[in-house]
Amino acid sequence: MYGVVVCPRCHKAKGVDLRQKTTACPCGFEIRVTPARVKARAATPRELAPLVGQVNAELAGGTRTVQQALAPPKRPRPREVHARVIAAVPKAGDRTTRIRAAAAELTSELEVFTRDDWARVLEGLGIPDAEAALDALLRANAVFEPKEGFYRSVDLRP
């Protein structure tokens, strides 16, 4: 069994094996390990390291920083709308499926999109002739034009 004790001289937490009677602090003070002074307990040394950090943070008055450091890192979201749409469109599939997915993603990001938006996304996907692709979607009723020069994908989900 392992535990966390606090040095009475420097007030820093230290992980110890609870079978020991004493331990030396990095400040040079010899700490007597007694059950009353144990701030946290762990079954393995691997579980002990985060507990030492947590006790040190509590002593310093800030556990939020420790929780943020232990949390899994968040993937940064691309700032530009077009980059997010390009990243969201599946790489596999035929040309028609990818074009329809690009239209749906653009609509979910922007509500309505222009021909310039459409051309930038298809250029990023490596699909040539954006005008012909948009015209094909308009003929197939997969995209409609609610306002002159602005397009929106038809949502077929229930």
C-alpha positions in Angstrom: 0.0 0.0 0.0 1.3 3.5 -0.9 0.3 6.9 0.4 0.9 10.6 0.2 2.4 12.5 3.1 3.2 16.2 3.5 6.5 17.5 4.8 6.0 19.7 7.8 9.0 21.8 6.9 8.5 22.6 3.2 4.8 21.7 2.9 5.3 19.6 -0.3 3.6 16.2 -0.9 5.6 13.1 -1.3 4.6 9.6 -2.3 5.8 6.8 0.1 5.5 3.1 0.7 3.3 2.9 3.9 5.3 -0.1 5.2 8.3 2.3 5.9 8.5 4.1 9.2 10.4 7.2 7.8 11.2 8.9 4.5 13.5 11.7 3.6 12.0 14.8 1.9 14.0 16.5 -0.8 14.4 19.5 1.5 16.4 17.3 3.8 13.8 16.8 6.6 13.1 13.2 7.8 9.3 12.6 7.8 7.8 10.0 10.1 5.2 8.0 8.3 2.1 7.6 10.5 -1.4 6.7 9.4 -2.8 10.0 10.7 -0.5 12.0 8.3 -1.4 10.1 5.1 -3.4 12.5 2.8 -4.3 9.9 0.1 -3.8 6.2 -0.5 -3.1 4.1 -3.6 -2.6 0.4 -4.3 0.2 0.8 -6.8 3.0 3.2 -7.4 1.5 4.1 -10.8 -1.7 5.4 -9.1 0.5 7.3 -6.6 2.0 9.9 -9.0 -1.3 11.7 -9.9 -2.3 11.7 -6.2 0.9 13.5 -5.2 0.2 16.1 -7.9 -3.4 16.5 -6.6 -2.3 16.9 -3.0 0.3 19.4 -4.0 -2.3 21.4 -5.9 -4.7 21.3 -3.0 -2.0 22.6 -0.7 -1.3 25.4 -3.2 -5.0 26.2 -3.5 -5.6 25.1 -7.2 -7.1 21.8 -8.1 -8.6 23.0 -11.4 -5.1 23.2 -13.0 -4.4 19.6 -12.1 -7.7 18.4 -13.4 -7.1 20.2 -16.7 -3.7 18.7 -17.0 -5.0 15.2 -16.4 -7.9 15.6 -18.9 -7.3 14.2 -22.3 -6.2 16.8 -24.8 -8.8 18.2 -27.1 -8.2 18.2 -30.8 -8.0 21.7 -32.1 -10.9 22.4 -34.5 -9.8 24.0 -37.8 -10.6 27.7 -37.7 -11.7 28.0 -41.3 -15.1 26.7 -42.4 -13.8 25.3 -45.7 -11.0 23.3 -43.9 -13.6 21.8 -41.5 -15.8 20.8 -44.4 -12.9 19.2 -46.3 -11.9 17.3 -43.2 -15.5 16.0 -42.6 -16.1 14.7 -46.1 -15.2 11.0 -46.3 -12.1 10.1 -48.3 -13.5 6.8 -49.6 -16.5 6.5 -51.9 -17.3 7.4 -55.4 -17.3 11.0 -56.8 -21.1 11.5 -56.4 -21.1 10.4 -52.8 -18.3 12.8 -51.9 -19.9 15.7 -53.7 -23.2 15.1 -51.9 -21.4 14.9 -48.6 -19.6 18.1 -49.3 -22.9 19.9 -50.0 -24.4 18.5 -46.8 -21.4 19.6 -44.8 -21.4 23.1 -46.3 -25.0 23.4 -45.5 -24.5 22.3 -41.9 -21.7 24.8 -41.4 -23.0 27.8 -43.3 -26.8 27.2 -43.8 -26.4 28.6 -47.3 -23.3 28.6 -49.5 -22.1 30.4 -52.5 -20.4 29.2 -55.7 -17.1 30.5 -54.3 -17.5 28.4 -51.1 -18.4 25.4 -53.3 -15.4 25.9 -55.5 -13.0 26.2 -52.6 -14.3 23.0 -51.0 -14.2 20.9 -54.2 -10.7 22.3 -54.9 -9.6 21.1 -51.5 -11.1 17.7 -52.2 -9.3 17.4 -55.5 -12.5 17.3 -57.5 -12.3 19.3 -60.8 -15.1 21.3 -62.4 -17.1 22.6 -59.5 -19.6 24.3 -61.7 -20.6 21.1 -63.4 -20.8 19.3 -60.0 -23.1 21.9 -58.6 -25.3 21.9 -61.8 -25.6 18.1 -61.5 -26.7 18.4 -57.9 -29.3 21.0 -58.8 -30.7 18.8 -61.6 -30.9 15.8 -59.2 -32.7 18.0 -56.6 -30.1 17.3 -54.0 -29.4 21.1 -53.7 -31.7 24.0 -54.2 -31.3 27.8 -54.6 -33.4 29.6 -51.9 -32.0 33.0 -53.0 -30.2 34.1 -56.1 -26.5 33.0 -55.9 -27.0 31.0 -52.6 -27.4 27.2 -52.4 -28.6 24.8 -49.8 -28.5 21.0 -49.6 -31.8 19.1 -49.2 -31.8 17.3 -45.9 -33.2 13.8 -46.5 -32.8 12.6 -42.9 -36.1 11.9 -40.9 
